[in-house]
């Protein structure tokens, strides 16, 4: 048999089967429509029944399970968190010791500059009281009657 004849035979068989099925399909159409409507109705009933069930389950989860899950997650986070570094408690006392030492040094310096509560005499004469002449000789002080 040639390919063309084989294709024609397949088409003829398909046409005959379709012709036999048309009356059965015509009878099944109204039943299919009714089944679709019934299925939609059942679906709505099922959803109406399931909505309160899901809501109740959600509340139970929120009130009973969620706190336990939250506590478990919190404890896991605490165990995962690395140890915090120690506080350096020596900084404050060391700073206070440094300030005290600096204050003591300043007090000792001032004390050495004063004798018996009075300032020590200057070691060098000030330039305003006794000016030195350019040749380097000291000028003798002349007493006047006002002194």
C-alpha positions in Angstrom: 0.0 0.0 0.0 1.3 3.5 -0.9 1.7 6.2 1.7 -1.1 8.2 0.2 -3.6 5.3 0.4 -2.5 4.7 4.0 -3.2 8.3 5.0 -6.6 8.3 3.2 -7.5 5.1 5.1 -6.6 6.6 8.4 -8.7 9.7 7.6 -11.7 7.6 6.6 -11.5 5.6 9.9 -11.3 8.9 11.9 -14.3 10.3 10.2 -16.4 7.2 10.8 -15.4 7.2 14.5 -16.3 10.9 14.8 -19.7 10.3 13.2 -20.4 7.5 15.7 -19.4 9.7 18.6 -21.4 12.9 17.7 -24.7 11.6 19.1 -23.0 10.5 22.4 -21.3 13.9 22.7 -24.6 15.7 22.2 -26.1 13.6 25.0 -23.1 14.3 27.3 -23.0 18.1 26.9 -25.9 19.0 29.2 -24.6 16.6 31.8 -21.2 18.2 31.6 -22.7 21.6 32.2 -24.6 20.4 35.2 -21.5 18.7 36.5 -19.5 22.0 36.2 -22.2 23.9 38.1 -22.3 21.2 40.8 -18.5 21.2 41.0 -18.5 25.0 41.5 -21.1 24.8 44.1 -19.2 22.1 46.0 -16.0 24.2 45.7 -17.8 27.1 47.3 -19.1 24.9 50.1 -15.7 23.5 50.7 -14.1 26.9 50.9 -16.9 28.1 53.2 -16.2 25.2 55.5 -12.3 25.5 55.3 -12.1 29.3 56.0 -13.1 29.1 59.7 -10.9 26.0 60.1 -7.9 27.8 58.7 -8.6 30.8 60.8 -8.9 28.7 64.0 -5.6 26.9 63.1 -3.9 30.3 62.6 -5.0 31.5 66.0 -3.8 28.3 67.7 -0.5 28.6 65.9 -0.1 32.2 66.9 -1.0 31.7 70.5 0.6 28.4 71.3 3.2 27.5 68.7 4.6 30.9 67.7 5.8 31.7 71.2 7.6 28.4 71.4 9.2 28.9 68.0 10.1 32.5 68.9 11.7 31.3 72.2 13.6 28.6 70.3 14.9 31.1 67.8 15.9 33.5 70.5 17.9 30.9 72.4 19.5 29.8 69.2 20.5 33.4 68.4 22.0 33.7 71.9 24.0 30.6 71.4 25.2 31.7 68.0 26.2 35.2 69.2 29.9 35.5 69.8 31.1 36.4 73.3 31.3 40.2 73.9 34.8 41.6 74.5 35.7 42.4 78.1 35.5 45.9 79.2 38.8 47.6 79.9 38.3 48.5 83.5 41.9 49.7 84.0 41.5 52.8 81.8 39.7 54.9 84.3 42.0 54.3 87.3 45.0 54.7 85.0 43.7 58.0 83.8 43.0 59.2 87.3 46.5 58.2 88.5 48.0 60.1 85.5 46.0 63.2 86.4 47.0 62.9 90.1 50.7 62.6 89.2 50.5 65.6 86.9 48.8 67.6 89.6 51.5 66.6 92.1 54.3 67.5 89.7 52.7 70.9 89.1 52.4 71.5 92.8 56.0 70.4 93.5 57.2 72.8 90.7 55.3 75.7 92.2 56.5 74.9 95.7 60.1 74.9 94.5 59.6 78.3 93.0 58.3 79.7 96.3 60.2 80.0 99.6 58.2 80.4 102.8 55.1 81.3 100.9 56.8 84.1 99.0 58.1 84.1 95.5 61.8 83.4 95.2 63.9 86.3 94.1 64.7 86.4 90.4 68.0 84.9 89.5 68.7 87.4 86.8 68.0 91.1 87.0 65.2 92.1 84.7 66.3 94.3 81.8 63.9 97.1 82.9 65.5 97.7 86.3 69.2 97.6 85.5 70.0 98.0 81.9 73.4 96.7 80.9 75.4 99.2 78.8 76.7 97.9 75.5 80.3 97.6 76.7 79.2 95.0 79.3 80.1 97.0 82.4 77.7 97.2 85.3 76.4 100.6 86.2 76.5 101.3 89.9 73.3 102.3 91.5 73.2 105.9 92.8 71.1 106.5 95.8 68.8 109.4 95.7 66.9 111.0 98.5 63.6 109.7 97.4 64.6 106.1 97.9 
